[in-house]
């Protein structure tokens, strides 16, 4: 297992791209908690803090596919670095202006989210130009998913450390400066500077004209809902079993499970059609959500959350392979960014749906939501199974490369126009 991952990290530029992307995404990973802590330090209410964090999240969800399309059209350095600087500048305005003017606060937070650079999608577009073999790329997707779990676990800790050492304002500023440095490290690297998207069909839908990608996004909207619903149900459970400490352990359990599952999934080569494999993984994901409804004591419940998280990172890693396969030629960064956006929106929907469910039926019915959402995701994958498998059987391999980071089989288009 270790040998397989070391082989990837030893590839030229691989470690730099992975670490740089994770550092560059720190502002995005820490923004919700940093915004909340800063607003509270300014004397604002939790309601205001929650709304500002939500505005950031919505703006981020809108901006990722838009900036992803610009990356495909203009290249990574010309989009990623300016976006990172604009996002950091907007968050700096928020940090210095505070909540004295709500118009300025809302505008600054919205711009910070809107211009968050699509480093995540950009990294996945680069893997094939850095790694020589297809199985290495698939393993890198798994490593990428695992690294995300580490980042979302470490990020909030960094915020609290910055707040305790300096202030909530300093946390906003420091993390955004670090994020710009991470983005800079990526975009000045030779693979990022050399990468060019393939010629693309001029179409206003961009990546969304792919039926397979739409099917995948529908399935992962439900997976995002499942994860978002757990965060709300876990709060209700923790209120009756020990408070914030228990809630922290439950969330850490989900992350630990995803970490274990992602490492194990990427440690071996997988034969067979990835669309069918994703069906199996999502089915297991849904099944392992169901024991959460037992709601045993805190220790046993934490172990159940570990099991519930085991198949999350493998599902994401397998989805990366399918996005790579189904993205229309020349839209790979945009396609990966759409997956990020869909998952984020799904998580938000999950929290919104589960709140009323918990109020009506308690934590038990709250923990029923992730299992139901996982079941919906599985039904979408089964119903669209033929669509998701089409490129493997009927698509024509296009000559040339995108620098071809994907080397993905793509249907030929009738028009010769380029977007």
Beta strands, then each sheet from edge to edge (+ up, - down):
end
